[in-house]
Amino acid sequence: MRILIKNGYVVSMVSDIKKSDILIEDGRIKKIGIINEEADKVIDATDKAVMPGLINAHTHVAMSLFRGYSDELELMDWLSQMWKVEDNMKKEDVYYASMISGIEMIKSGTTTFNDHYFFEEQTAKMAEELGMRAILSRCVIGDGEGSTLRIREAEELYNEWHNKCDGRIKVCVGIHAPYTCPPDTIKRSLELADRLGSPVHIHYLETKDEVDKVFNAYETTVTEYLKNLNVFNYHVILAHGVHVNDKDIEVLRNISGGIVHNPVSNMKLGSGFSPIRVLKNNGVSVALGTDGQGSTNTLDMFEEIKLAAYLQKGMFGSATAMSAKEVLEMATIEGA
């Protein structure tokens, strides 16, 4: 199958924007330039931009059912309300909620998403049916028998779905957060990551309350807590990274992986403002994500792109604090 896209403004993310044609053959880009060749399908992209699919690097897509639910609550109060409702969700609820989100993501230009939830095999079915790329994590939370069950489900998800759909679907180990997972749960989750050779996806420094909870429980910072448990020895996706300081950044600049910035969610929940400019200046990779619709109301990555740029300009008092090119990279290359 040969597809020819004609006369579009190509935003390749590796060179200047220019008017070009794109030839796709058997699902892969073969050529970019002025192309006069036969194709099975020709798409006229006159006056349109042609760019890579956006990558939503941290989300909970089955939360489409909770759009607008429990608004105007601080994170911990919001979570307690969400957990009560989520305890009643069944597998089919997650499937249909994921399907709603998949359609929303495709409509707004997202082709890849990094998910963190439960009944993830239902979200995998959605990605399979819609042709999306997905990285899925069964969220491990708590301790005791409950955490043991979740770790077992995480391994079953990997065995059933990792590298399925010609490699479009991947599975990694998801740990909820430092304040909801005691050391033993984190250690056993990392043992699973070792067995699977998997990255780790975890919420990190989202709120000031998280900082206080970890210090009160373990008399250390969140970053030191995770470092002492060897979390940063893995390729790690750190969702949020709002309350980072200079000592945290010294650790982060040497890790494999990086921060996923969720500006809409952080603002809606009153979590704070992540110093993305400082992180990037120190060589920390930063991607963009939406979080779930319960805390954002939308999976439109262009909303995150716009707000991410505006927030850094406002925080640092400079219109040049975040360029359009940088924030598009966060939504594409950095997420990848």
LUMMAR-560584 format. One record per residue: residue number from 1; residue in three letters; x, y, z of N, C-alpha, C in turn. Coordinates in steps of 0.1 Angstrom, whole numbers. Atoms other than C-alpha are relative to their C-alpha. Example, Ala and Ser with C-alpha at 12.3 -4.5 7.8 and 13.67 -1.06 7.14 Angstrom:
2
(1 "ALA" (9 -12 0) (123 -45 78) (9 12 0))
(2 "SER" (-9 -11 0) (137 -11 71) (-8 11 8))
***
This chain:
336
(1 "MET" (8 -12 0) (0 0 0) (9 12 0))
(2 "ARG" (-8 -12 1) (15 33 -11) (-10 12 2))
(3 "ILE" (8 -12 -3) (0 66 3) (9 12 -3))
(4 "LEU" (-7 -12 3) (11 100 -10) (-8 12 5))
(5 "ILE" (6 -12 -6) (4 131 10) (6 12 -7))
(6 "LYS" (-5 -11 8) (7 162 -12) (-2 14 5))
(7 "ASN" (1 -15 -2) (14 199 -7) (-2 4 15))
(8 "GLY" (2 -4 -13) (14 199 31) (12 7 6))
(9 "TYR" (-11 -7 -7) (36 220 55) (5 -11 10))
(10 "VAL" (-5 11 -8) (57 192 70) (8 5 12))
(11 "VAL" (-6 -3 -13) (66 196 107) (7 -13 4))
(12 "SER" (-6 13 -2) (92 168 109) (6 -1 14))
(13 "MET" (-6 -1 -14) (106 179 144) (15 -2 -1))
(14 "VAL" (-15 1 1) (142 174 130) (5 10 -10))
(15 "SER" (-4 -10 9) (143 202 104) (-10 11 -1))
(16 "ASP" (10 -12 1) (126 235 95) (-13 -5 -7))
(17 "ILE" (13 2 6) (90 235 85) (1 4 -15))
(18 "LYS" (-1 -4 14) (87 234 47) (-11 -8 -7))
(19 "LYS" (11 6 8) (61 226 20) (6 -12 -7))
(20 "SER" (-6 12 6) (67 190 9) (-11 -10 -2))
(21 "ASP" (8 12 1) (51 157 -1) (6 -11 9))
(22 "ILE" (-4 12 -7) (53 125 19) (-5 -13 -6))
(23 "LEU" (3 13 5) (54 90 5) (1 -10 10))
(24 "ILE" (1 11 -10) (43 62 28) (-2 -13 -8))
(25 "GLU" (1 13 6) (49 26 18) (-1 -11 10))
(26 "ASP" (2 11 -9) (36 -4 37) (2 5 15))
(27 "GLY" (1 -5 -13) (31 17 68) (12 8 5))
(28 "ARG" (-12 -8 -4) (65 35 68) (3 11 -10))
(29 "ILE" (-3 -12 8) (76 69 56) (12 -4 -9))
(30 "LYS" (-11 4 9) (98 62 25) (7 13 -5))
(31 "LYS" (-6 -11 6) (104 97 12) (-7 13 4))
(32 "ILE" (6 -13 -2) (98 134 20) (7 10 -10))
(33 "GLY" (-5 -9 10) (102 161 -7) (-10 3 -11))
(34 "ILE" (9 -1 12) (87 169 -41) (-1 -13 -7))
(35 "ILE" (1 13 5) (74 136 -52) (-11 -1 -11))
(36 "ASN" (9 2 11) (58 127 -85) (0 -15 -3))
(37 "GLU" (1 14 2) (51 90 -82) (-14 -5 2))
(38 "GLU" (13 6 -1) (21 67 -85) (-2 -5 15))
(39 "ALA" (4 5 -14) (3 58 -52) (-14 -6 -1))
(40 "ASP" (13 5 -1) (-27 38 -42) (-10 10 5))
(41 "LYS" (9 -10 -6) (-41 67 -23) (8 13 0))
(42 "VAL" (-6 -14 -1) (-34 105 -26) (-8 9 9))
(43 "ILE" (7 -9 -10) (-42 129 2) (5 14 -3))
(44 "ASP" (-4 -14 2) (-43 166 -6) (1 8 13))
(45 "ALA" (-2 -6 -13) (-28 184 24) (3 15 -2))
(46 "THR" (-2 -14 2) (-28 219 9) (-6 9 12))
(47 "ASP" (3 -9 -12) (-28 246 37) (-2 -7 13))
(48 "LYS" (0 8 -12) (-25 219 63) (14 -3 5))
(49 "ALA" (-13 5 -6) (3 209 87) (0 -15 0))
(50 "VAL" (-2 15 -1) (16 173 86) (11 -2 10))
(51 "MET" (-9 1 -11) (33 164 118) (-1 -14 7))
(52 "PRO" (1 13 -7) (41 133 140) (-12 0 9))
(53 "GLY" (10 2 -10) (14 119 162) (5 5 13))
(54 "LEU" (-4 -4 -14) (14 134 197) (0 -12 9))
(55 "ILE" (-2 10 -10) (25 113 226) (-5 4 14))
(56 "ASN" (6 -3 -13) (4 115 258) (8 -9 10))
(57 "ALA" (-10 8 -8) (32 103 282) (-5 -3 14))
(58 "HIS" (6 5 -13) (10 100 314) (-15 3 0))
(59 "THR" (14 -2 0) (-27 94 315) (-7 -12 7))
(60 "HIS" (8 11 -6) (-55 72 330) (-13 0 -9))
(61 "VAL" (11 -2 10) (-78 68 299) (-13 -5 4))
(62 "ALA" (14 5 -4) (-106 49 317) (-7 10 9))
(63 "MET" (7 -10 -8) (-113 80 337) (-9 10 -8))
(64 "SER" (9 -9 8) (-133 95 308) (-14 0 7))
(65 "LEU" (13 0 -7) (-164 85 330) (0 11 11))
(66 "PHE" (-1 -9 -11) (-152 110 356) (2 15 -3))
(67 "ARG" (-2 -13 5) (-150 141 335) (-10 10 8))
(68 "GLY" (8 -10 -7) (-162 170 358) (-4 -6 14))
(69 "TYR" (4 6 -13) (-166 146 388) (9 5 11))
(70 "SER" (-8 -4 -11) (-153 158 422) (9 12 -3))
(71 "ASP" (-8 -12 3) (-142 192 410) (2 8 13))
(72 "GLU" (-3 -9 -11) (-127 218 433) (4 -7 13))
(73 "LEU" (-5 7 -12) (-110 194 457) (15 -1 -1))
(74 "GLU" (-14 2 -1) (-74 191 468) (3 -15 -4))
(75 "LEU" (-3 13 6) (-56 160 454) (-4 -11 10))
(76 "MET" (3 11 -9) (-59 138 485) (-16 -2 2))
(77 "ASP" (14 1 -1) (-96 146 489) (-6 -5 -13))
(78 "TRP" (4 4 13) (-101 142 452) (2 -15 -2))
(79 "LEU" (-3 15 1) (-84 107 453) (-9 -8 8))
(80 "SER" (9 8 -9) (-105 95 482) (-14 -1 -6))
(81 "GLN" (13 0 7) (-137 104 462) (1 -10 -12))
(82 "MET" (-2 8 12) (-123 87 431) (1 -15 3))
(83 "TRP" (-2 14 -4) (-112 55 449) (-13 -7 3))
(84 "LYS" (13 6 -4) (-147 50 463) (-8 -4 -13))
(85 "VAL" (7 3 12) (-162 51 428) (7 -11 -8))
(86 "GLU" (-8 10 8) (-134 31 411) (-1 -14 5))
(87 "ASP" (2 13 -6) (-139 3 436) (-12 -8 -6))
(88 "ASN" (12 6 6) (-172 -3 418) (0 -2 -15))
(89 "MET" (-1 1 14) (-159 -3 383) (2 -15 -4))
(90 "LYS" (-2 14 5) (-161 -36 363) (8 1 -13))
(91 "LYS" (-9 0 11) (-140 -47 334) (-7 7 -12))
(92 "GLU" (6 -6 12) (-166 -37 308) (-1 16 1))
(93 "ASP" (0 -14 -1) (-167 -2 323) (13 6 -5))
(94 "VAL" (-13 -5 5) (-130 2 317) (1 -1 -15))
(95 "TYR" (-1 1 14) (-133 -10 282) (-7 11 -7))
(96 "TYR" (7 -10 6) (-160 14 272) (5 14 3))
(97 "ALA" (-6 -13 -4) (-145 43 291) (13 2 -8))
(98 "SER" (-13 -1 7) (-111 36 274) (-4 3 -15))
(99 "MET" (4 -2 14) (-129 35 240) (-4 15 -3))
(100 "ILE" (3 -14 1) (-143 70 246) (12 8 -1))
(101 "SER" (-13 -7 0) (-108 82 254) (8 -2 -12))
(102 "GLY" (-8 3 12) (-92 65 224) (-5 9 -11))
(103 "ILE" (6 -9 10) (-116 83 201) (3 14 2))
(104 "GLU" (-3 -14 -3) (-110 116 218) (15 3 -3))
(105 "MET" (-14 -2 2) (-72 112 216) (3 0 -15))
(106 "ILE" (-2 0 14) (-73 103 179) (-5 13 -7))
(107 "LYS" (5 -13 6) (-95 133 171) (8 12 3))
(108 "SER" (-8 -11 -4) (-71 156 188) (15 -2 -3))
(109 "GLY" (-14 1 5) (-39 142 172) (9 -9 8))
(110 "THR" (-9 9 -8) (-26 117 198) (-1 -14 -6))
(111 "THR" (0 13 6) (-15 84 184) (7 -10 10))
(112 "THR" (-7 9 -10) (5 70 215) (-4 5 14))
(113 "PHE" (3 -4 -13) (-5 70 251) (7 -9 10))
(114 "ASN" (-6 7 -10) (12 59 283) (-9 -1 12))
(115 "ASP" (12 1 -9) (-15 46 307) (4 -7 13))
(116 "HIS" (-3 4 -13) (-15 38 344) (-14 -2 7))
(117 "TYR" (13 2 -5) (-47 21 357) (-2 -14 4))
(118 "PHE" (3 14 -3) (-64 -12 364) (-9 -6 -11))
(119 "PHE" (7 7 12) (-82 -38 341) (7 5 -13))
(120 "GLU" (-7 -6 12) (-55 -26 316) (-2 -9 -12))
(121 "GLU" (2 8 12) (-62 -56 294) (-12 5 -8))
(122 "GLN" (11 -6 7) (-95 -38 285) (5 13 -8))
(123 "THR" (-6 -11 7) (-75 -7 276) (8 -5 -12))
(124 "ALA" (-8 6 11) (-52 -29 255) (-9 -4 -12))
(125 "LYS" (10 3 10) (-83 -41 236) (-4 12 -8))
(126 "MET" (3 -13 7) (-92 -5 228) (11 4 -9))
(127 "ALA" (-11 -4 8) (-57 2 215) (1 -9 -12))
(128 "GLU" (0 9 11) (-58 -29 194) (-10 3 -10))
(129 "GLU" (11 -2 10) (-91 -21 178) (1 14 -7))
(130 "LEU" (-1 -13 6) (-83 16 172) (13 2 -7))
(131 "GLY" (-13 -1 7) (-48 10 159) (10 10 7))
(132 "MET" (-9 -10 -7) (-31 32 186) (12 -8 5))
(133 "ARG" (-11 5 -8) (2 27 202) (-2 2 15))
(134 "ALA" (3 -2 -15) (0 21 240) (11 -6 8))
(135 "ILE" (-9 6 -10) (23 16 269) (-9 -1 13))
(136 "LEU" (10 2 -10) (2 1 297) (7 -5 13))
(137 "SER" (-5 4 -14) (9 -3 335) (-12 -3 9))
(138 "ARG" (10 3 -10) (-13 -21 359) (5 7 13))
(139 "CYS" (-5 -8 -12) (-11 3 389) (1 -9 13))
(140 "VAL" (-2 7 -12) (4 -13 420) (-1 10 12))
(141 "ILE" (2 -9 -10) (-7 4 452) (-2 -8 13))
(142 "GLY" (3 6 -13) (-9 -4 490) (11 -10 4))
(143 "ASP" (-10 10 -5) (7 -33 508) (-8 -13 3))
(144 "GLY" (7 12 -4) (-1 -68 520) (-5 -8 -12))
(145 "GLU" (6 9 10) (-23 -92 500) (-5 8 -12))
(146 "GLY" (4 -8 11) (-37 -64 479) (11 4 -9))
(147 "SER" (-11 -3 9) (-4 -53 466) (6 -13 -7))
(148 "THR" (-4 13 7) (6 -90 459) (-9 -3 -11))
(149 "LEU" (9 2 11) (-25 -94 438) (2 9 -12))
(150 "ARG" (-2 -10 11) (-18 -62 418) (13 -3 -7))
(151 "ILE" (-13 4 6) (18 -73 412) (-2 -12 -9))
(152 "ARG" (2 12 8) (6 -107 399) (-8 4 -12))
(153 "GLU" (8 -5 11) (-20 -89 377) (9 8 -10))
(154 "ALA" (-9 -8 8) (8 -66 364) (9 -10 -9))
(155 "GLU" (-8 10 7) (29 -97 354) (-9 -7 -11))
(156 "GLU" (9 6 10) (-2 -113 337) (-2 9 -12))
(157 "LEU" (2 -9 11) (-8 -82 317) (12 0 -9))
(158 "TYR" (-12 1 8) (28 -83 305) (1 -12 -9))
(159 "ASN" (0 12 7) (26 -119 295) (-10 -1 -11))
(160 "GLU" (11 1 10) (-6 -114 276) (1 10 -11))
(161 "TRP" (1 -11 10) (-1 -81 259) (13 6 -5))
(162 "HIS" (-12 -7 4) (36 -70 257) (4 -4 -14))
(163 "ASN" (-4 1 14) (47 -65 221) (-11 -6 -9))
(164 "LYS" (11 4 8) (13 -75 208) (-3 11 -11))
(165 "CYS" (4 -9 11) (-2 -59 176) (12 5 -7))
(166 "ASP" (-12 -4 7) (31 -59 158) (9 10 8))
(167 "GLY" (-8 -9 -8) (48 -42 187) (-6 13 4))
(168 "ARG" (6 -12 -4) (23 -14 191) (-3 1 14))
(169 "ILE" (4 0 -14) (14 -24 226) (12 -5 8))
(170 "LYS" (-10 3 -9) (40 -24 253) (-5 0 15))
(171 "VAL" (4 0 -14) (37 -31 291) (12 3 8))
(172 "CYS" (-10 -2 -10) (57 -17 319) (-6 0 14))
(173 "VAL" (4 2 -14) (56 -18 357) (-5 14 5))
(174 "GLY" (5 -12 -5) (34 9 373) (-1 0 15))
(175 "ILE" (0 -2 -14) (39 20 409) (-8 12 3))
(176 "HIS" (9 -12 -1) (12 44 422) (8 12 4))
(177 "ALA" (-6 -12 -5) (32 68 443) (9 -3 13))
(178 "PRO" (-8 2 -12) (58 71 471) (-8 0 13))
(179 "TYR" (8 -1 -13) (32 80 497) (-11 -10 1))
(180 "THR" (10 11 0) (8 51 488) (7 -14 0))
(181 "CYS" (-7 13 2) (35 24 484) (11 -1 10))
(182 "PRO" (-11 1 -10) (56 13 514) (12 -7 -7))
(183 "PRO" (-12 5 6) (92 1 508) (-1 -14 -6))
(184 "ASP" (1 14 5) (83 -36 505) (-8 -1 -13))
(185 "THR" (8 0 12) (57 -29 478) (8 5 -12))
(186 "ILE" (-9 -5 10) (82 -9 458) (10 -10 -4))
(187 "LYS" (-11 10 2) (109 -35 462) (-5 -12 -8))
(188 "ARG" (6 12 7) (86 -63 450) (-4 4 -15))
(189 "SER" (3 -5 14) (75 -41 420) (12 0 -8))
(190 "LEU" (-13 -1 7) (111 -35 411) (5 -14 -4))
(191 "GLU" (-4 14 3) (118 -73 413) (-8 -4 -13))
(192 "LEU" (8 3 12) (90 -77 387) (6 7 -12))
(193 "ALA" (-6 -7 11) (106 -50 365) (13 -7 -4))
(194 "ASP" (-12 7 3) (139 -69 368) (-3 -13 -9))
(195 "ARG" (4 13 7) (122 -102 356) (-4 3 -14))
(196 "LEU" (6 -3 13) (105 -85 327) (9 9 -8))
(197 "GLY" (-8 -10 8) (132 -60 317) (-8 12 -3))
(198 "SER" (10 -10 3) (106 -33 320) (4 13 6))
(199 "PRO" (-1 -14 -6) (106 5 326) (-10 0 12))
(200 "VAL" (8 -3 -12) (89 19 357) (-7 13 -2))
(201 "HIS" (9 -12 2) (60 44 356) (-6 3 14))
(202 "ILE" (4 -3 -13) (53 62 389) (-3 15 2))
(203 "HIS" (3 -14 -3) (37 94 402) (11 5 9))
(204 "TYR" (-12 -5 -7) (64 117 417) (-1 15 3))
(205 "LEU" (-1 -14 -5) (65 149 437) (-11 9 -7))
(206 "GLU" (11 -7 6) (30 159 426) (-5 12 9))
(207 "THR" (5 -10 -9) (20 179 457) (10 2 12))
(208 "LYS" (-7 -3 -12) (35 195 488) (-4 -10 11))
(209 "ASP" (5 10 -9) (14 170 508) (8 -13 -1))
(210 "GLU" (-8 12 3) (33 142 492) (14 1 7))
(211 "VAL" (-13 -2 -6) (66 157 504) (-1 -2 15))
(212 "ASP" (1 1 -15) (53 160 540) (-3 -14 4))
(213 "LYS" (3 14 -3) (38 125 540) (12 -9 0))
(214 "VAL" (-12 9 1) (70 108 529) (10 4 11))
(215 "PHE" (-9 -4 -10) (91 129 553) (-5 -5 14))
(216 "ASN" (6 4 -13) (68 121 583) (1 -15 1))
(217 "ALA" (0 14 0) (68 84 574) (14 -6 1))
(218 "TYR" (-13 6 2) (105 78 565) (12 10 3))
(219 "GLU" (-11 -10 -3) (124 110 576) (10 2 -11))
(220 "THR" (-8 -3 11) (137 116 542) (-8 7 -11))
(221 "THR" (8 -6 12) (128 134 509) (-5 -11 -9))
(222 "VAL" (5 9 10) (108 118 482) (10 -6 -9))
(223 "THR" (-11 5 9) (138 116 459) (9 -9 7))
(224 "GLU" (-9 9 -7) (160 101 485) (-6 -13 3))
(225 "TYR" (8 12 -2) (133 76 494) (1 -9 -12))
(226 "LEU" (0 8 12) (131 64 458) (14 -4 -4))
(227 "LYS" (-14 3 3) (168 66 453) (6 -12 9))
(228 "ASN" (-5 11 -9) (175 44 484) (-6 -14 -4))
(229 "LEU" (7 13 4) (150 18 470) (5 -4 -15))
(230 "ASN" (-5 3 13) (169 19 436) (-9 2 -11))
(231 "VAL" (9 -3 11) (140 32 416) (7 6 -12))
(232 "PHE" (-6 -7 11) (163 54 396) (11 -8 -7))
(233 "ASN" (-9 9 7) (184 24 385) (-7 -5 -13))
(234 "TYR" (8 5 11) (156 17 360) (-3 12 -10))
(235 "HIS" (5 -11 9) (143 36 329) (-13 4 7))
(236 "VAL" (11 -4 -9) (117 56 349) (-7 12 -6))
(237 "ILE" (9 -11 4) (87 77 338) (-6 6 13))
(238 "LEU" (4 -7 -12) (81 102 366) (-11 10 -3))
(239 "ALA" (11 -8 3) (46 117 364) (-1 12 9))
(240 "HIS" (2 -13 -7) (43 154 375) (13 7 3))
(241 "GLY" (-13 -7 -3) (76 164 391) (-2 15 3))
(242 "VAL" (4 -14 -3) (60 196 405) (10 6 10))
(243 "HIS" (-8 -6 -11) (79 201 437) (14 -5 1))
(244 "VAL" (-15 3 1) (115 195 426) (8 11 5))
(245 "ASN" (-10 -10 -4) (144 213 442) (13 -3 -6))
(246 "ASP" (-13 2 6) (181 216 433) (6 -13 3))
(247 "LYS" (-5 13 -3) (190 184 451) (-7 -11 -8))
(248 "ASP" (7 10 8) (163 165 433) (5 0 -14))
(249 "ILE" (-4 -1 14) (175 178 400) (14 -6 -2))
(250 "GLU" (-13 6 1) (211 167 407) (-2 -15 -2))
(251 "VAL" (2 15 3) (197 131 408) (-7 -2 -13))
(252 "LEU" (7 2 12) (173 135 379) (8 2 -12))
(253 "ARG" (-8 -3 12) (199 148 355) (8 -12 -4))
(254 "ASN" (-8 12 3) (216 114 356) (-8 -13 -2))
(255 "ILE" (8 12 2) (186 91 352) (-3 -3 -15))
(256 "SER" (6 4 13) (173 71 322) (-15 2 1))
(257 "GLY" (14 -3 -1) (138 84 315) (-1 15 3))
(258 "GLY" (2 -14 -3) (125 117 328) (-14 3 6))
(259 "ILE" (12 -6 -6) (96 139 340) (-11 1 -11))
(260 "VAL" (11 -3 9) (61 140 324) (-8 12 7))
(261 "HIS" (7 -12 -4) (46 175 328) (-15 -1 -3))
(262 "ASN" (15 0 2) (8 177 333) (-6 13 4))
(263 "PRO" (3 -13 -5) (1 214 335) (-15 2 3))
(264 "VAL" (14 -2 -2) (-37 213 332) (-4 -6 13))
(265 "SER" (3 7 -13) (-41 187 360) (6 7 12))
(266 "ASN" (-6 -6 -11) (-16 204 382) (-6 13 4))
(267 "MET" (7 -13 -3) (-34 237 379) (-14 -3 6))
(268 "LYS" (13 3 -4) (-69 222 383) (-1 -4 15))
(269 "LEU" (0 5 -14) (-60 204 415) (8 9 10))
(270 "GLY" (-8 -9 -8) (-39 233 428) (13 -6 5))
(271 "SER" (-12 7 -5) (-8 211 430) (13 9 -1))
(272 "GLY" (-12 -9 2) (16 239 418) (5 0 -14))
(273 "PHE" (-5 -3 13) (38 248 389) (14 -6 -1))
(274 "SER" (-13 6 2) (67 226 377) (10 9 -7))
(275 "PRO" (-10 -9 6) (99 245 369) (7 -7 -12))
(276 "ILE" (-4 7 12) (102 229 334) (13 6 -6))
(277 "ARG" (-12 -7 6) (127 255 322) (13 -4 7))
(278 "VAL" (-12 3 -8) (151 247 351) (3 -15 -3))
(279 "LEU" (-2 14 3) (147 209 345) (7 -2 -14))
(280 "LYS" (-5 2 13) (154 212 308) (14 6 -1))
(281 "ASN" (-13 -7 0) (184 236 314) (10 -9 6))
(282 "ASN" (-9 9 -7) (199 208 336) (0 -14 -7))
(283 "GLY" (-1 13 8) (195 181 309) (-10 -10 4))
(284 "VAL" (10 10 -3) (164 164 323) (-10 -1 -11))
(285 "SER" (10 1 10) (141 150 297) (-14 3 5))
(286 "VAL" (13 -3 -4) (106 164 299) (-10 -3 -11))
(287 "ALA" (11 3 10) (75 150 281) (-13 7 5))
(288 "LEU" (13 -6 -4) (39 161 282) (-11 -11 1))
(289 "GLY" (11 9 -1) (8 143 294) (-12 7 5))
(290 "THR" (12 -6 -4) (-28 150 302) (-5 -3 14))
(291 "ASP" (7 7 -11) (-34 129 333) (-13 -5 -4))
(292 "GLY" (13 5 4) (-69 115 334) (-10 11 0))
(293 "GLN" (10 -10 2) (-101 133 325) (-6 5 14))
(294 "GLY" (5 -4 -13) (-111 133 362) (7 13 5))
(295 "SER" (-8 -12 -5) (-84 159 368) (3 10 -11))
(296 "THR" (-3 -10 11) (-82 176 334) (-12 3 -8))
(297 "ASN" (12 -1 8) (-116 172 317) (2 -2 -15))
(298 "THR" (-3 2 14) (-98 167 284) (13 -8 -3))
(299 "LEU" (-12 7 4) (-73 145 266) (7 7 -12))
(300 "ASP" (-5 -7 12) (-65 172 240) (14 5 4))
(301 "MET" (-14 -3 -3) (-27 174 240) (4 15 -4))
(302 "PHE" (-3 -14 4) (-28 208 222) (-3 10 11))
(303 "GLU" (2 -9 -12) (-43 223 254) (12 -1 9))
(304 "GLU" (-12 1 -8) (-13 209 273) (12 7 -6))
(305 "ILE" (-11 -7 7) (11 222 247) (-1 15 2))
(306 "LYS" (2 -14 -2) (-3 257 249) (2 5 14))
(307 "LEU" (-1 -4 -14) (-6 259 287) (15 -2 5))
(308 "ALA" (-14 2 -4) (29 244 292) (9 11 -4))
(309 "ALA" (-9 -12 4) (45 272 272) (-4 12 7))
(310 "TYR" (4 -12 -7) (24 299 288) (4 0 14))
(311 "LEU" (-4 1 -14) (31 287 323) (15 4 2))
(312 "GLN" (-15 -3 -2) (69 288 319) (3 15 -3))
(313 "LYS" (-2 -14 3) (67 323 303) (-4 8 12))
(314 "GLY" (4 -7 -12) (47 335 333) (8 -2 12))
(315 "MET" (-8 3 -11) (67 317 359) (14 8 0))
(316 "PHE" (-13 -6 1) (100 331 347) (1 14 -6))
(317 "GLY" (1 -14 4) (88 365 335) (7 3 -13))
(318 "SER" (-7 -2 13) (101 360 300) (-9 -6 -11))
(319 "ALA" (8 5 11) (82 356 267) (8 -11 -8))
(320 "THR" (-9 10 7) (112 335 255) (3 -12 9))
(321 "ALA" (-3 10 -10) (112 311 285) (-3 -14 -6))
(322 "MET" (4 13 6) (96 283 264) (-4 2 -15))
(323 "SER" (3 -2 14) (97 282 226) (-10 -10 -5))
(324 "ALA" (9 9 7) (71 267 203) (7 -14 -3))
(325 "LYS" (-7 12 4) (97 242 190) (3 -9 13))
(326 "GLU" (-2 8 -12) (106 231 226) (-12 -7 5))
(327 "VAL" (12 6 -6) (71 225 237) (-6 -11 -10))
(328 "LEU" (4 11 9) (63 205 205) (9 -12 1))
(329 "GLU" (-9 11 -2) (93 184 211) (-4 -8 13))
(330 "MET" (5 6 -12) (80 177 246) (-12 -9 -3))
(331 "ALA" (12 8 4) (48 164 230) (2 -11 -10))
(332 "THR" (-4 10 11) (66 143 204) (13 -8 4))
(333 "ILE" (-13 6 -1) (103 135 206) (3 -4 15))
(334 "GLU" (-3 3 -14) (107 138 244) (-9 -11 6))
(335 "GLY" (9 11 -5) (76 116 250) (5 -13 -6))
(336 "ALA" (-6 13 6) (91 90 226) (12 -5 8))
***
